[in-house]
């Protein structure tokens, strides 16, 4: 399985209709969709599809035609994500109608091509399962903890401070184990 880190977009034009495909990490899906609807108020359709792994390592999939004829846009977009074996990824295709009807076959082809185009332009990398952990440390150890997080490719998701510093961190299983072993004297899990 493969995934991506950054938001990417490409545009495909078919018979004066514009298909602007946005490929985003799944965690940015809701925010990106909201921003695109504000940015492209004159667009006719916002076709979406996504695949992600839930807390039980099950693949969750969804697609929406958003007013296009049933099965002509969302499902083909999802099938491209499946065919490329992408995970934790969403695609949003913004369509501006060009005045010429494409027919069901034309729509399927156009949406599939738009999604394929944005995937070809994306920098993909192998998906590795990540785990989340909460750690606690003293204020005097914050700089060391943050330095070691960078060293071991551990992402800091949240920070909170009261009598001690609390971190919610995420990394691959191997990186997390190495980080926790290195930091065992400094942090509490």
C-alpha positions in Angstrom: 0.0 0.0 0.0 1.0 3.6 -0.7 0.1 6.9 0.7 1.1 10.6 0.4 2.0 13.5 2.7 1.1 16.6 0.7 -2.0 18.1 -1.0 -1.6 18.1 -4.8 -3.9 19.2 -7.6 -4.0 18.8 -11.4 -6.5 20.0 -14.0 -8.0 18.0 -16.9 -10.1 19.6 -19.6 -12.6 17.5 -21.6 -14.9 19.3 -24.1 -14.6 22.6 -22.3 -15.5 21.0 -18.9 -12.7 21.4 -16.3 -12.0 18.6 -13.9 -9.7 19.9 -11.1 -8.5 16.8 -9.1 -7.1 17.3 -5.5 -5.3 14.4 -3.9 -4.9 14.9 -0.1 -4.0 12.9 2.9 -7.2 11.6 4.5 -6.7 13.7 7.7 -7.0 16.9 5.5 -10.1 15.7 3.6 -12.9 17.6 5.5 -10.9 20.8 5.7 -9.9 20.7 2.0 -13.4 20.0 0.9 -14.8 22.9 2.8 -12.0 25.2 1.5 -12.7 24.1 -2.1 -16.4 24.7 -1.8 -15.7 28.3 -0.7 -13.0 28.8 -3.3 -15.0 27.4 -6.3 -18.5 28.7 -5.6 -19.4 28.5 -9.3 -18.4 24.8 -9.7 -21.2 22.4 -10.5 -19.9 19.2 -8.7 -17.5 18.2 -5.9 -17.0 14.5 -6.5 -15.2 12.7 -3.6 -13.7 9.4 -2.8 -11.5 8.2 0.0 -9.8 5.1 1.5 -8.4 5.0 5.0 -7.5 2.5 7.8 -9.6 2.7 10.9 -8.5 2.0 14.5 -9.0 -1.8 13.9 -6.8 -1.7 10.7 -9.9 -2.2 8.5 -10.1 -0.4 5.2 -12.9 2.2 5.1 -14.0 3.4 1.6 -16.5 6.0 0.5 -17.4 7.8 -2.7 -20.0 10.5 -3.7 -21.2 11.4 -7.2 -22.4 14.8 -5.8 -25.2 15.2 -8.4 -23.6 13.5 -11.4 -25.5 10.5 -12.8 -25.2 7.6 -10.3 -22.0 5.6 -10.6 -20.4 7.9 -13.2 -17.9 9.8 -11.0 -17.5 8.8 -7.3 -17.2 5.1 -7.9 -14.7 5.4 -10.8 -12.6 7.8 -8.7 -12.6 5.3 -5.8 -11.8 2.4 -8.2 -8.6 4.3 -9.3 -7.6 4.7 -5.6 -8.2 1.0 -5.1 -6.3 0.1 -8.3 -3.3 2.1 -7.2 -3.5 0.5 -3.7 -3.6 3.9 -2.0 -4.5 4.2 1.7 -5.2 7.1 4.0 -5.9 9.2 0.9 -8.8 11.2 -0.4 -9.5 12.7 -3.8 -11.8 15.6 -4.5 -12.6 16.5 -8.1 -14.1 19.9 -8.7 -16.0 20.1 -12.0 -16.9 23.1 -14.0 -19.5 22.3 -16.7 -18.4 23.3 -20.1 -21.7 23.2 -21.9 -21.3 19.9 -23.7 -22.8 16.8 -22.1 -20.2 14.0 -21.9 -22.6 11.0 -21.4 -22.1 8.3 -18.8 -19.1 6.7 -20.5 -17.5 10.1 -21.1 -18.0 11.0 -17.4 -16.5 7.8 -16.2 -13.5 8.3 -18.4 -13.1 11.9 -17.5 -13.2 11.4 -13.7 -10.9 8.3 -13.9 -8.5 10.2 -16.1 -8.5 13.2 -13.7 -7.7 11.0 -10.7 -5.0 9.1 -12.6 -3.5 12.4 -13.7 -3.2 13.7 -10.1 -1.8 10.3 -8.8 0.8 10.3 -11.6 2.0 13.8 -10.4 2.0 12.8 -6.7 5.0 11.7 -4.7 3.9 8.5 -3.1 5.6 6.4 -0.5 5.1 3.1 1.1 2.5 3.1 3.9 3.7 1.9 7.3 1.3 1.4 10.1 1.7 4.1 12.8 0.9 4.0 16.4 -0.1 6.9 18.8 1.3 7.2 22.3 0.9 9.8 25.1 4.1 10.7 27.0 4.8 12.9 30.0 8.0 14.7 30.8 9.4 17.4 33.1 9.7 21.0 31.7 13.5 20.7 31.9 13.4 17.8 29.4 11.2 19.4 26.7 14.1 20.4 24.4 15.6 16.9 24.6 12.2 15.2 23.9 11.5 17.4 20.9 15.1 16.9 19.6 14.7 13.1 19.9 11.3 13.2 18.2 12.9 14.8 15.2 15.8 12.3 15.3 13.5 9.3 15.4 10.8 10.7 12.9 8.2 10.9 15.7 5.4 13.4 14.9 4.1 15.5 17.8 0.3 15.6 17.4 -0.6 17.6 20.5 1.2 19.3 23.4 -0.3 20.4 26.7 1.3 21.9 29.8 0.3 21.8 33.4 2.6 20.6 36.2 4.4 18.6 33.5 4.5 18.6 29.7 2.1 16.1 28.0 2.7 15.0 24.4 0.6 13.0 22.1 3.0 11.5 19.5 2.8 9.3 16.5 5.3 7.1 14.6 5.9 3.8 12.9 6.0 0.9 15.3 9.8 0.5 14.9 10.5 4.2 15.3 8.2 4.5 18.4 9.9 1.5 20.1 13.4 3.0 19.5 12.3 6.4 20.7 10.7 5.1 23.9 13.7 2.9 24.7 16.1 5.9 24.2 13.9 8.1 26.3 12.8 5.7 29.0 14.7 7.6 31.8 13.2 10.9 30.8 9.6 10.3 30.0 6.6 8.5 31.5 4.2 6.6 29.3 
